[in-house]
């Protein structure tokens, strides 16, 4: 066994000549443990919110979305080979663009998203729908609108509006007529489907109307093969990242292939930055907690001054003696890290299962009433590595300095004698 490690272990667990050293050592372990618990729980809560947001977007955004890198539309027939890939479970052609919607004298700018009949198989749209009946886009006679809940309120049309929504889209490829402004627009009608969706994101709830792709192509004067996006759902067990890379290579630079997180890059980037900043602040708190370890080691170094002199007389180098106390500090950090991670994971598990910490009176304004938690193995590994690294950085220089000073003072005393 390594000499430094053996002696450090004996020093840590043996009885000291001063009871205060044992107490301070216990406080040092407790400080590192509490800082570790805070890191595990805070990062897991951020993961929980990220998971919650991702689940909300799952109801509207596909697993993989293909769009043109240049221009707004492209010919869907160019992606026929994508539909035939064995990893693809569902594929849907989509066409979306801006329109003006009018109902009962109210006018609102919105986004029409025309989709195929299998859209409910592509996404979990059924989970965010409210209203009676089934999700439908059209029948043999008319096309139906499924607007977001906020857009429904802006138009004041309700779920079962008797009059249709009037949809206006600018005509392409012709000069604007100021004499007859109405001639500059195509006009269509969408009837009440009895459904509205709630994604709890203003981008969708206050802007989008789902309808059939045929209506969207007609209102915008597009060909029957024109699409603005090609959306995919993979079979269970498919590696989405690997498939996305294959599709990007297959389609080339003319197309952009995005997963769910890339489709909402701005939101998830903000969440990642917030999580990283919290991690930095907690690392700083951990550094402060490590000063307790330095205090404990400082008292131990003074208490073991005679032992150091004896070791040096037996031929131990200054480096070996300093390593004894650095290793002891590392053991304290490791014990605090393990205890903190175990307790942190336990607290997160309890929160997942029982939701003991809630939003309180403000819960009515949220999708859920308790803090979401998601334990990620990579975060646990980062926390453990951070605790060890911060402990070594905090202890290295002070311990070497103190041991050097004491040993130098011991030499001076001997020379004077």
Buried (B, 14 or more C-beta within 10 A) or exposed (E): EEEBBEBBBEBBEEEBEEEEBBEBBEBBBBBBBBBBBBBBBBBBBBBBBBBBBBEBBBBBBBBBBBBBEEEBBBEBEBBEEBEEBEBBBBBBBBBBBEBBBBBEEEEBEBBBBBBBEEBBBBBBBEEBBEBEEEBBBBEEEEBBBBBBBBBBBBBEBBBEBEEBBBBBBBBEEEEEEEEEEEEBBBEBBBBBBBBBBBBBBEBBBBBBBBBBBBBBBBBBBBEEEBBBBBBBBBEEEBEBEEBBEBBBEEBEEEBBBBBBBBBBEEBBEEBEEEBEEBBEEBBEBBBEBBBBBBBBBBBBBEBBBEBBBEBBEEEBEBEBBBBBBBBBBBBBBBBBBBBBBBBBBEBBEEBBEEBEBEEEEEEEEEEEEBBBBBBBEEBBEBBBEBBBEBBBEBBBEBBBEBBEEBBEEBEEEEEEE
